[in-house]
């Protein structure tokens, strides 16, 4: 989310927010982790593109401003306001 390449353990929830292989890279086990480390170290241009696209997604969709807007929308709908 800060412009770095994110290699993260696979979790279902993350897939709702970022595209695996395009905005973040997830691994499933130690062997997968090591293979992906080797691959992305050998492909710095792909690593940089994923980091850039992950940052872009964060700035477009996942700032505190976005969460506050979502929470206010929920509160307003439950109160019948707006």
C-alpha positions in Angstrom: 0.0 0.0 0.0 3.0 2.3 0.2 4.5 1.6 -3.1 6.5 -1.5 -2.2 6.2 -4.9 -3.7 4.0 -7.0 -1.4 4.6 -10.8 -1.2 2.0 -11.9 1.2 0.7 -15.3 2.6 -2.4 -16.3 0.7 -5.6 -15.4 2.5 -9.2 -15.3 1.1 -9.9 -11.8 2.4 -7.1 -10.1 0.6 -8.5 -11.3 -2.7 -11.5 -9.0 -2.1 -9.2 -5.9 -2.1 -6.2 -6.6 -4.4 -5.7 -8.8 -7.5 -3.2 -11.5 -6.9 -0.4 -11.4 -9.4 -1.3 -7.9 -10.6 -1.4 -5.7 -7.4 0.0 -8.1 -4.8 1.6 -11.5 -5.0 0.4 -14.3 -2.6 2.2 -17.5 -1.8 0.6 -20.7 -0.4 3.5 -22.5 1.2 7.2 -22.3 1.8 8.1 -23.8 -1.6 5.8 -21.4 -3.4 7.3 -18.5 -1.4 10.8 -19.4 -2.4 9.8 -19.9 -6.0 8.2 -16.5 -6.1 11.1 -14.8 -4.4 13.4 -16.3 -7.1 11.1 -15.3 -9.9 10.5 -11.7 -8.9 14.1 -11.1 -8.0 14.9 -12.2 -11.6 12.1 -10.0 -13.0 12.5 -6.5 -11.5 10.3 -4.9 -14.1 7.3 -7.2 -13.2 8.0 -6.6 -9.5 8.0 -2.8 -10.1 4.7 -2.9 -12.1 3.0 -4.9 -9.4 4.2 -2.5 -6.7 3.0 0.5 -8.8 -0.4 -1.1 -9.5 -0.8 -2.0 -5.8 -0.1 1.5 -4.8 -2.5 2.8 -7.4 -5.3 0.5 -6.1 -4.6 1.6 -2.5 -4.8 5.3 -3.4 -8.0 4.7 -5.5 -9.8 2.4 -3.0 -8.3 1.9 0.3 -7.5 5.1 2.1 -9.0 6.1 5.5 -11.2 8.5 3.5 -12.8 5.5 1.7 -13.5 3.6 4.9 -15.0 6.7 6.6 -17.3 7.2 3.5 -18.3 3.6 3.7 -19.1 3.8 7.5 -21.0 7.0 7.1 -23.1 5.5 4.3 -23.9 2.5 6.5 -24.9 4.7 9.5 -27.0 7.0 7.3 -28.8 4.1 5.7 -29.6 2.5 9.0 -30.8 5.9 10.4 -32.8 6.5 7.2 -30.9 9.7 6.6 -29.8 10.9 3.1 
